[in-house]
Amino acid sequence: MASSKKVITREKWEKRLNHIRIRKEDMNKLVMNFLVTEGYAEAVAKFRMETGTKSDMDVAMIMDRMAVNKAVQCGNVEDAIEKVNDLNPKILDTNPELFFHLQQQRLIELIRNEKIEAALEFAQEELAPRGEENQSFLEELERTVSLLVFKDVSNCPVRELLDISQRLKTANEVNAAILTSQSHEKDPKLHSLLKMLIWAQNQLDEKATYPRIKDFSKATLENPAV
């Protein structure tokens, strides 16, 4: 059965590519948005100086946000909470889920450092009241406290809470909340663009056969297989 897909030759494909024009200013803005969102403060300053591209956030604000991020990733949650409140107290006041996750991370760090009595006291005084108000919080608290039941954490079904990935998850949540409070996107525009490109390519794959780069070391288009 013959393929119903449209065949686009290399010559036609290259001709279409040659008609595409992307302004350097737009590319620079995309790069700047990525650097700001991901928190590369030094790169933001250097890129702005070299290209003249403006950013919607100054370097000091980026460094403050990254200080919070670093504190969470290092397990210094109390310090992170203090830094967030210094930036904007409303961030935690208006986001009970984020505050609970930060407090949950504090509990995890107490357990990691084998401060069992302190962990139990903190769970009872700080987290249990919040669990009574929210069923999902209560379930998360129960999962976290279950770490105390196992002498060998490697056998605990929720041992991933002690992984560095849990710190990163909490840090990313805090980072997103700070960006939102500063009227900035939570994710770089580049991520959304890549998702759109993948979607567009999937649509094209269904309807046409077109040239591809099979050997990226040569970066040359090859005629489509018919």
Solvent accessible surface area in square Angstrom, and as a share of the most:
residue,aa,sasa,rsa
1,M,243,1.09
2,A,91,0.71
3,S,90,0.58
4,S,117,0.75
5,K,83,0.35
6,K,120,0.51
7,V,60,0.34
8,I,6,0.03
9,T,54,0.31
10,R,87,0.32
11,E,107,0.48
12,K,116,0.49
13,W,48,0.17
14,E,70,0.31
15,K,133,0.56
16,R,123,0.45
17,L,79,0.40
18,N,96,0.49
19,H,137,0.61
20,I,98,0.50
21,R,192,0.70
22,I,118,0.60
23,R,143,0.52
24,K,148,0.63
25,E,98,0.44
26,D,61,0.32
27,M,89,0.40
28,N,23,0.12
29,K,120,0.51
30,L,33,0.16
31,V,59,0.34
32,M,6,0.02
33,N,18,0.09
34,F,58,0.24
35,L,24,0.12
36,V,2,0.01
37,T,2,0.01
38,E,65,0.29
39,G,9,0.08
40,Y,113,0.43
41,A,13,0.10
42,E,153,0.69
43,A,39,0.30
44,V,0,0.00
45,A,40,0.31
46,K,118,0.50
47,F,36,0.15
48,R,84,0.31
49,M,156,0.70
50,E,115,0.52
51,T,54,0.31
52,G,55,0.53
53,T,15,0.09
54,K,181,0.77
55,S,28,0.18
56,D,106,0.55
57,M,7,0.03
58,D,71,0.37
59,V,32,0.19
60,A,62,0.48
61,M,69,0.31
62,I,0,0.00
63,M,115,0.52
64,D,68,0.35
65,R,1,0.00
66,M,48,0.21
67,A,39,0.30
68,V,1,0.00
69,N,17,0.09
70,K,138,0.58
71,A,7,0.06
72,V,0,0.00
73,Q,67,0.30
74,C,68,0.41
75,G,14,0.14
76,N,80,0.41
77,V,4,0.02
78,E,110,0.50
79,D,58,0.30
80,A,0,0.00
81,I,20,0.10
82,E,109,0.49
83,K,67,0.28
84,V,0,0.00
85,N,58,0.30
86,D,112,0.58
87,L,57,0.28
88,N,46,0.24
89,P,74,0.47
90,K,141,0.60
91,I,10,0.05
92,L,12,0.06
93,D,112,0.58
94,T,104,0.60
95,N,51,0.26
96,P,80,0.50
97,E,92,0.41
98,L,0,0.00
99,F,40,0.17
100,F,0,0.00
101,H,40,0.18
102,L,0,0.00
103,Q,6,0.03
104,Q,4,0.02
105,Q,1,0.00
106,R,59,0.22
107,L,0,0.00
108,I,0,0.00
109,E,14,0.06
110,L,39,0.19
111,I,13,0.07
112,R,70,0.26
113,N,91,0.47
114,E,140,0.63
115,K,112,0.47
116,I,77,0.39
117,E,147,0.66
118,A,43,0.34
119,A,0,0.00
120,L,89,0.44
121,E,100,0.45
122,F,21,0.09
123,A,8,0.06
124,Q,133,0.59
125,E,106,0.47
126,E,70,0.31
127,L,0,0.00
128,A,29,0.22
129,P,60,0.38
130,R,77,0.28
131,G,2,0.02
132,E,146,0.65
133,E,150,0.67
134,N,53,0.27
135,Q,118,0.52
136,S,59,0.38
137,F,19,0.08
138,L,57,0.29
139,E,86,0.38
140,E,49,0.22
141,L,13,0.07
142,E,101,0.45
143,R,82,0.30
144,T,0,0.00
145,V,44,0.25
146,S,30,0.20
147,L,3,0.02
148,L,43,0.21
149,V,113,0.65
150,F,72,0.30
151,K,212,0.90
152,D,76,0.39
153,V,49,0.28
154,S,69,0.45
155,N,101,0.52
156,C,0,0.00
157,P,97,0.61
158,V,16,0.09
159,R,121,0.44
160,E,74,0.33
161,L,4,0.02
162,L,31,0.15
163,D,71,0.37
164,I,99,0.50
165,S,68,0.44
166,Q,24,0.11
167,R,31,0.11
168,L,74,0.37
169,K,133,0.56
170,T,3,0.02
171,A,0,0.00
172,N,91,0.47
173,E,52,0.23
174,V,1,0.00
175,N,22,0.11
176,A,24,0.18
177,A,17,0.13
178,I,1,0.01
179,L,0,0.00
180,T,81,0.47
181,S,48,0.31
182,Q,46,0.21
183,S,108,0.70
184,H,13,0.06
185,E,69,0.31
186,K,115,0.49
187,D,87,0.45
188,P,3,0.02
189,K,105,0.45
190,L,57,0.28
191,H,72,0.32
192,S,61,0.39
193,L,67,0.33
194,L,87,0.43
195,K,145,0.61
196,M,128,0.57
197,L,99,0.49
198,I,109,0.55
199,W,162,0.57
200,A,48,0.37
201,Q,88,0.39
202,N,75,0.39
203,Q,60,0.27
204,L,53,0.27
205,D,38,0.20
206,E,121,0.54
207,K,135,0.57
208,A,7,0.06
209,T,34,0.20
210,Y,18,0.07
211,P,2,0.02
212,R,103,0.38
213,I,61,0.31
214,K,141,0.60
215,D,53,0.28
216,F,163,0.68
217,S,103,0.66
218,K,142,0.60
219,A,67,0.52
220,T,74,0.43
221,L,30,0.15
222,E,68,0.30
223,N,87,0.45
224,P,19,0.12
225,A,86,0.67
226,V,159,0.91
